[in-house]
Amino acid sequence: MFENDASGRTPARRAAVQRRGVERRRAILDAAEALLGEQGYAAATLKAIGERADIPTASVYHYFSDRHQVDAELMRRYVRELDALMATALADSRLRTLRDAVDAIIDLLMAYFRQHAGCTELWFAGRHETTRELARAFDEAQADRCRHALVERKLLSADTPQLALRLAWEAAGRLFDVAFRHSPTGDDATIDEARRLVTAYLATYAPQGPKRRA
């Protein structure tokens, strides 16, 4: 009824093998995330990840050729989750002022980074070009999304340049970096300064806002 493939596997067997592969990849990423959060970057070696996931090191190499591939795939997981959270946050009808919007975004990011300590280990350390590029791409995409949402709500003028939001996001990101360098859970005083800085800067682009550019 069912033809075998060249390896002798039936479709059901192939599906089971694929399912096992997906489960093992997930277990490896979960183990990496746990080690990053509990013991830091240096402790999350492929050997330690395999032991934590109860998967032989040789099998770990079957799914990920090196540590950087694990980092990159885990970073992609974080980016997907944050992207979905950002979409929900910016759709909130209660965002009526620039400060509301800035607070909502910063509160979201702070809550996520505090809940996912492994994320901060990858996000702020910039340990590999792939993870740095994923973070940069996320930042640019979210800055553009914020511009669209804030202009649509008339919290920013329609002629607000895209660059302004990207610079605001970059400035906030640098302060997040400082905040998590000072404390593993993020220094609140530094984050409060980020709120003030970003809100004041964006206010210069608000309709009839202060210090409008000629």
Secondary structure per residue as TSV (DSSP state, phi and psi in degrees):
chain	resnum	aa	ss	phi	psi
A	1	M	-	360.0	-45.1
A	2	F	-	-112.2	135.9
A	3	E	-	-84.7	142.9
A	4	N	-	-81.1	152.8
A	5	D	-	-84.2	-174.6
A	6	A	T	-59.9	-27.0
A	7	S	T	-86.8	-2.1
A	8	G	S	88.8	9.1
A	9	R	-	-88.8	137.1
A	10	T	-	-79.5	165.0
A	11	P	H	-55.1	-38.4
A	12	A	H	-65.0	-39.9
A	13	R	H	-67.6	-41.4
A	14	R	H	-60.7	-42.0
A	15	A	H	-62.9	-39.0
A	16	A	H	-66.4	-39.8
A	17	V	H	-65.4	-43.2
A	18	Q	H	-63.4	-40.7
A	19	R	H	-63.8	-40.9
A	20	R	H	-64.8	-38.2
A	21	G	H	-62.8	-43.6
A	22	V	H	-62.4	-43.2
A	23	E	H	-64.4	-39.6
A	24	R	H	-68.4	-41.5
A	25	R	H	-60.2	-42.7
A	26	R	H	-63.9	-41.7
A	27	A	H	-62.8	-39.1
A	28	I	H	-64.7	-45.4
A	29	L	H	-66.3	-39.8
A	30	D	H	-63.2	-41.1
A	31	A	H	-65.9	-41.5
A	32	A	H	-62.4	-43.3
A	33	E	H	-61.9	-43.3
A	34	A	H	-63.5	-44.6
A	35	L	H	-65.9	-40.7
A	36	L	H	-58.7	-46.0
A	37	G	H	-70.7	-35.5
A	38	E	H	-87.0	-38.5
A	39	Q	H	-124.9	-5.8
A	40	G	-	93.5	173.2
A	41	Y	G	-62.4	-44.5
A	42	A	G	-61.7	-29.9
A	43	A	G	-78.4	-19.4
A	44	A	-	-88.1	61.2
A	45	T	-	-77.8	164.7
A	46	L	H	-62.4	-36.7
A	47	K	H	-62.8	-46.5
A	48	A	H	-66.9	-37.6
A	49	I	H	-62.7	-45.0
A	50	G	H	-60.9	-43.2
A	51	E	H	-62.6	-42.1
A	52	R	H	-65.6	-36.8
A	53	A	H	-85.6	-4.6
A	54	D	T	59.8	43.8
A	55	I	-	-127.4	130.6
A	56	P	-	-56.1	144.0
A	57	T	H	-55.7	-39.5
A	58	A	H	-60.1	-36.1
A	59	S	H	-72.5	-33.3
A	60	V	H	-59.9	-42.8
A	61	Y	H	-65.6	-22.7
A	62	H	H	-66.4	-33.2
A	63	Y	H	-96.0	-31.5
A	64	F	-	-137.3	121.2
A	65	S	S	-73.0	-23.5
A	66	D	S	-157.6	176.7
A	67	R	H	-62.4	-36.5
A	68	H	H	-64.7	-32.0
A	69	Q	H	-66.9	-38.2
A	70	V	H	-62.7	-48.0
A	71	D	H	-56.8	-45.3
A	72	A	H	-65.1	-42.8
A	73	E	H	-68.6	-36.7
A	74	L	H	-67.2	-39.2
A	75	M	H	-62.6	-39.8
A	76	R	H	-62.3	-36.7
A	77	R	H	-61.9	-47.1
A	78	Y	H	-60.8	-43.4
A	79	V	H	-62.9	-42.3
A	80	R	H	-62.0	-44.0
A	81	E	H	-65.3	-44.4
A	82	L	H	-65.7	-37.2
A	83	D	H	-60.3	-44.6
A	84	A	H	-64.9	-40.9
A	85	L	H	-65.1	-39.1
A	86	M	H	-63.7	-41.9
A	87	A	H	-59.4	-43.0
A	88	T	H	-66.8	-43.8
A	89	A	H	-62.1	-43.3
A	90	L	H	-75.7	-13.7
A	91	A	T	-88.2	-4.0
A	92	D	-	-66.6	122.4
A	93	S	T	-69.2	-11.9
A	94	R	T	-81.3	-2.9
A	95	L	-	-81.7	96.6
A	96	R	-	-109.7	-12.8
A	97	T	S	-133.2	165.4
A	98	L	H	-59.6	-41.2
A	99	R	H	-64.3	-37.1
A	100	D	H	-56.9	-46.5
A	101	A	H	-66.1	-46.1
A	102	V	H	-61.4	-45.2
A	103	D	H	-61.9	-42.2
A	104	A	H	-61.7	-42.9
A	105	I	H	-69.8	-46.0
A	106	I	H	-66.7	-40.8
A	107	D	H	-60.9	-41.2
A	108	L	H	-61.2	-49.6
A	109	L	H	-64.2	-42.7
A	110	M	H	-62.6	-44.3
A	111	A	H	-62.0	-40.3
A	112	Y	H	-68.1	-47.6
A	113	F	H	-63.4	-36.6
A	114	R	H	-70.0	-33.5
A	115	Q	H	-78.2	-26.9
A	116	H	-	-120.3	79.5
A	117	A	H	-59.9	-30.8
A	118	G	H	-63.4	-31.2
A	119	C	H	-64.5	-42.7
A	120	T	H	-64.9	-32.2
A	121	E	H	-63.3	-36.0
A	122	L	H	-87.9	-39.0
A	123	W	H	-69.1	-45.6
A	124	F	T	-96.1	-16.3
A	125	A	T	-81.1	-24.3
A	126	G	-	55.9	50.5
A	127	R	-	-80.7	-17.4
A	128	H	S	-151.4	148.7
A	129	E	H	-58.8	-37.4
A	130	T	H	-63.4	-46.5
A	131	T	H	-68.4	-35.6
A	132	R	H	-63.4	-41.6
A	133	E	H	-67.7	-38.7
A	134	L	H	-62.7	-41.4
A	135	A	H	-65.8	-41.9
A	136	R	H	-62.9	-44.4
A	137	A	H	-63.8	-40.0
A	138	F	H	-62.1	-47.0
A	139	D	H	-58.3	-46.2
A	140	E	H	-65.6	-42.8
A	141	A	H	-64.1	-40.9
A	142	Q	H	-72.7	-34.6
A	143	A	H	-62.0	-42.7
A	144	D	H	-66.2	-39.6
A	145	R	H	-63.5	-41.9
A	146	C	H	-63.4	-42.3
A	147	R	H	-57.9	-47.6
A	148	H	H	-60.0	-46.6
A	149	A	H	-65.3	-41.4
A	150	L	H	-73.7	-34.8
A	151	V	H	-67.9	-41.9
A	152	E	H	-61.3	-35.4
A	153	R	T	-84.3	0.3
A	154	K	T	64.1	28.2
A	155	L	S	-89.2	-19.5
A	156	L	S	-127.4	149.5
A	157	S	-	-66.4	150.8
A	158	A	T	-62.7	-24.8
A	159	D	T	-91.5	11.0
A	160	T	-	-60.3	123.0
A	161	P	-	-68.7	146.9
A	162	Q	H	-56.5	-36.1
A	163	L	H	-57.4	-36.9
A	164	A	H	-60.0	-43.5
A	165	L	H	-70.8	-35.8
A	166	R	H	-67.3	-36.7
A	167	L	H	-69.1	-40.4
A	168	A	H	-61.7	-43.4
A	169	W	H	-65.9	-40.6
A	170	E	H	-63.4	-43.1
A	171	A	H	-62.1	-44.5
A	172	A	H	-62.6	-39.6
A	173	G	H	-62.5	-39.6
A	174	R	H	-64.6	-38.9
A	175	L	H	-71.4	-33.3
A	176	F	H	-61.3	-41.6
A	177	D	H	-57.5	-46.6
A	178	V	H	-62.6	-43.8
A	179	A	H	-60.4	-41.7
A	180	F	H	-83.7	-14.4
A	181	R	H	-74.4	-35.5
A	182	H	H	-78.2	-26.4
A	183	S	-	-152.2	139.1
A	184	P	T	-64.3	-18.8
A	185	T	T	-105.7	6.3
A	186	G	-	86.8	121.8
A	187	D	-	-75.6	117.0
A	188	D	H	-62.0	-36.3
A	189	A	H	-63.0	-41.6
A	190	T	H	-66.5	-40.8
A	191	I	H	-64.7	-37.3
A	192	D	H	-63.8	-36.2
A	193	E	H	-66.7	-35.4
A	194	A	H	-62.4	-40.8
A	195	R	H	-60.1	-47.1
A	196	R	H	-65.1	-44.7
A	197	L	H	-62.4	-50.3
A	198	V	H	-66.8	-42.6
A	199	T	H	-63.1	-45.2
A	200	A	H	-63.7	-40.5
A	201	Y	H	-66.1	-47.7
A	202	L	H	-66.5	-27.8
A	203	A	H	-61.8	-24.0
A	204	T	T	-71.0	-12.4
A	205	Y	T	-108.8	6.7
A	206	A	S	-77.1	149.0
A	207	P	T	-58.0	126.0
A	208	Q	T	57.1	24.7
A	209	G	-	-80.4	174.9
A	210	P	T	-69.5	147.6
A	211	K	T	56.9	41.4
A	212	R	-	-63.2	140.8
A	213	R	-	-75.6	146.4
A	214	A	-	-72.6	360.0
